[in-house]
Amino acid sequence: MSRIGKLPIPVPANVKVAVQGRDVRVEGPKGKLSLTHHPHVKVTVEAGKVLLTRIDDQRLSRSVHGLTRMLIANMIKGVTDGFSVDLEIQGVGYKAELQGRTVALSVGFANQIKIDVPDGVAVKIEGQGTRLNIAGVDKQAVGQLAADIRRVRKPEPYLGKGIRYAGEVVKRKAGKQFAGAGAK
């Protein structure tokens, strides 16, 4: 039995969870989310808890059991608390701007790189365009937008310039060494 999958998911009082066939709908103070789960897992709501069981003991059933439980737990957490990712931009002249539902990044290329913000995700830019806060109820959408923005200019190891997650440690490399004495 999956150690994660067999744990019941507590449902807060201000959250509604509805299961219809394979569709799970979660509604809370911050929004609504829905998921169509794998047919090898059965989802039920009993006494303020969401319970998941496998239909058999095949390898696929075991692998999606814990995954489905975490997806539903993240939906419940998202509609109650929400998810947030912070990014930092480091480099001379590097910055981000918000143009409607688009983030425009000036990170050392000839043109600005523009990334559209999906529905249900909010982006705030602080610190003269060097700090981004990405927030929303869907953990996957928030994380994917943060990864797409970071992918534009990953932090490089020599000077540390680029876009990084807040608190991310970038391993720095030493530059070229001077040959010193003995060089001819």
C-alpha positions in Angstrom: 0.0 0.0 0.0 1.3 3.5 -0.8 2.3 5.3 2.3 1.3 8.6 0.9 -1.9 7.3 -0.9 -3.4 5.7 2.2 -3.3 8.9 4.3 -6.7 10.6 4.5 -6.9 14.2 3.3 -8.6 16.5 5.9 -11.1 18.9 4.3 -11.3 22.4 6.1 -14.8 23.7 7.0 -14.7 26.4 4.3 -13.9 24.0 1.5 -16.3 21.9 -0.6 -15.2 18.7 -2.3 -17.5 17.1 -4.8 -16.7 13.7 -6.5 -18.7 12.8 -9.6 -17.4 9.7 -11.4 -13.7 10.5 -12.1 -14.1 14.2 -11.7 -13.1 15.9 -8.4 -14.1 19.5 -7.8 -12.7 21.6 -5.0 -14.2 25.0 -4.1 -12.8 27.3 -1.5 -12.4 31.0 -0.5 -9.6 31.6 -3.1 -11.2 29.8 -6.1 -12.2 26.6 -7.8 -10.2 23.7 -9.1 -11.1 20.4 -10.8 -9.2 17.2 -11.7 -10.1 14.1 -13.7 -8.2 11.4 -11.8 -6.9 8.1 -13.1 -9.4 5.2 -13.3 -7.2 2.9 -11.2 -7.9 5.0 -8.1 -11.3 5.4 -6.4 -11.9 8.7 -4.5 -14.6 9.1 -1.8 -15.5 11.9 0.6 -16.5 10.7 4.1 -16.8 12.6 7.4 -14.8 15.7 6.3 -12.0 13.6 4.8 -11.1 12.5 1.3 -10.1 8.9 1.0 -8.3 7.2 -1.9 -8.2 3.4 -2.6 -6.7 1.4 -5.5 -8.9 -0.9 -7.5 -6.1 -3.5 -7.7 -2.5 -4.0 -6.8 -0.9 -3.6 -10.3 2.2 -1.5 -10.8 0.3 1.3 -12.5 -2.3 1.4 -9.7 0.4 1.6 -7.1 2.2 4.4 -8.9 -0.8 6.7 -9.4 -2.3 6.1 -5.9 0.1 8.5 -4.1 0.2 10.9 -7.0 -3.6 11.3 -7.1 -3.7 11.9 -3.3 -1.0 14.6 -3.6 -2.8 16.3 -6.5 -6.1 16.5 -4.5 -4.2 17.6 -1.4 -2.6 20.4 -3.4 -6.0 21.5 -4.8 -7.4 21.8 -1.3 -4.3 23.7 -0.1 -4.5 26.0 -3.2 -8.1 27.0 -2.7 -7.5 27.8 1.0 -4.0 29.3 1.2 -2.8 29.5 -2.4 0.7 29.0 -3.8 3.5 31.5 -4.3 7.0 31.5 -5.9 9.5 34.3 -5.7 12.1 35.0 -8.4 15.1 37.3 -8.3 16.7 39.0 -11.3 20.4 39.8 -10.9 22.6 41.6 -13.5 23.3 45.1 -14.5 20.3 46.4 -16.5 18.3 43.2 -16.0 14.7 43.8 -15.1 11.1 42.7 -15.6 8.0 44.8 -16.5 4.3 43.9 -16.4 2.4 44.9 -19.6 -1.2 43.9 -19.0 -1.2 40.0 -18.8 2.4 39.8 -20.2 5.7 39.8 -18.4 8.4 41.6 -20.5 12.0 40.6 -19.5 15.0 42.7 -20.3 17.9 40.3 -19.5 20.8 41.0 -21.8 19.2 40.1 -25.2 18.7 42.5 -28.0 14.9 42.3 -27.6 12.6 42.0 -24.6 11.4 38.4 -24.0 7.6 38.4 -23.5 5.8 35.6 -21.5 2.0 35.5 -21.2 0.6 35.0 -17.8 -2.1 32.3 -17.7 -5.5 32.8 -16.2 -5.7 32.2 -12.4 -2.1 33.3 -11.9 -1.1 36.8 -10.6 2.3 38.3 -11.0 3.6 41.2 -8.9 6.9 43.0 -9.7 8.8 44.7 -6.9 12.2 46.3 -6.2 12.6 48.3 -9.5 11.8 45.2 -11.6 14.2 42.8 -10.0 11.9 40.7 -7.8 8.8 38.8 -9.1 6.1 37.2 -7.0 4.0 34.6 -8.8 0.9 33.5 -7.0 -2.2 31.5 -7.7 -4.4 28.6 -6.6 -3.1 26.0 -9.0 0.4 24.8 -7.9 1.2 23.4 -11.4 0.4 26.7 -13.2 2.3 28.8 -10.7 5.4 26.5 -10.8 5.3 26.2 -14.6 5.2 30.0 -15.1 8.1 30.4 -12.7 10.1 27.8 -14.5 9.3 29.4 -17.9 10.5 32.8 -16.7 13.6 31.3 -15.1 14.4 29.4 -18.3 14.8 32.7 -20.3 18.1 33.4 -18.5 19.3 30.8 -16.0 21.9 32.1 -13.5 25.3 31.6 -15.0 28.2 30.2 -12.8 30.8 32.9 -13.3 29.2 36.2 -12.5 25.9 34.9 -11.1 23.8 37.0 -13.5 20.4 35.7 -14.5 17.0 34.8 -13.1 16.9 32.6 -10.0 14.4 31.4 -7.4 14.5 33.4 -4.2 17.1 31.8 -1.9 18.6 29.7 -4.6 22.3 29.2 -4.2 24.3 29.3 -7.4 27.6 27.5 -7.4 30.2 30.0 -8.6 33.2 29.0 -10.6 36.6 30.7 -10.6 37.4 32.5 -13.9 40.6 31.8 -15.9 43.7 31.7 -13.7 46.7 33.9 -14.5 49.7 31.7 -15.5 52.0 33.6 -13.2 55.8 32.9 -12.9 57.2 30.4 -15.3 55.1 31.4 -18.3 57.0 32.2 -21.4 
